[in-house]
Amino acid sequence: MTEVMRNIVDSILQAARRLTCMLSTWELLIVLGLWTTGHAQSITITSHPLPQTDCYGNHVEFSIDITGSTGTVLYQWQQKPPGGNFSDIIGANNALLNIDNIGVNKQNVNGTEYRILVTDICGTITSDAALLSINSITDLTPAVVNSIICDRGSITYKVFTEGNVIENGYQWAWNNGSGWTFLSDEGSYYGTTTSQLSILNATIAQNGSYRVSVRFHTLNQPGGDTTCIETSSTRVRNLVVRAPLSPPIISASQQICYGNVPSTLTATTASGGSGPVYSYKWQSSYDGLNYKDISGENNLSYSPASITSTTYYRILTSDSGSPDCGTVYSVPVLISVSPLPITSSIFHR
């Protein structure tokens, strides 16, 4: 068959298809000289794909219903990412489109649109586009995963979301190694059912991990599901509250005679806070109220020189770690000085 003949045959076949789709039954009889029943119909979309809203990582479905077609019907779903263009989805050739793991690995992300092309021998029609909206947790602050605060310190966690959160749709939880426990507003916790959890006046009892679950509204999900839950499992925050900074304990008080040298004062190591690195300063006072630093005395032992007045001694301890948990003072010890005996004149006769 020559190229000219092939072109003529193709033109005849295309014309026949157009006639089949355009002519009614009696018109076809006149053209073909045959008696048949029925007539060709064009495709009509009776149900366009509906917009879908669900939580990150879940499953959604888009579908279409049609009536009226001639010959074999072919389906081809297409998607358009935000800011992009429509392109074919490979293998998506049915009236139902299933999408798993929405948003995962940056596939089928929030704001993607979907439509379907339906084709028979009469041509192709295109459905309306349907929007995919994904409810998700977008951030949790502070960004640092592991936080350390001092005893009686405070910290606030705040979650950020994309989507329509239901009323009272937040629930913070805590895990100290024994499993997750929902929190309520009591003790050191405030805002346990809001987007912001505050931990105030914290102690080591608040040590552990924190996360939040958020309940969102959904749209057009099967089974009548009207909400979905997203949990910040990939944004868990860990908290360590330092033990209270405790000062050294100084050896016992003493009583000496006027002008004598006291025994060396010794003290235990401080504890808590961000230790074990601390700085020390010995201080003295004559009234137990007003203290002065003793120059150069920065160790856990101190040997006073001879003293003639009753004197109080204590140690100032500063936290040298991170975070700096402040300064504490030891309980003072007292070195009491007994006065010299009072003598009287002796008279001789």
PyMOL commands that set and color helices and strands:
alter all, ss='L'
color gray80, all
select helices_A, chain A and resi 3-22+25-32+104-106+204-206+222-224+233-235
alter helices_A, ss='H'
color red, helices_A
select strands_A, chain A and resi 44-47+52-55+60-63+65-67+74-80+87-88+96-99+113-120+123-126+130-141+146-149+155-162+165-175+180-182+189-190+196-199+208-217+227-231+237-241+254-257+265-266+278-285+292-293+301-302+311-319+327-329+333-338
alter strands_A, ss='S'
color yellow, strands_A
deselect
rebuild
show_as cartoon
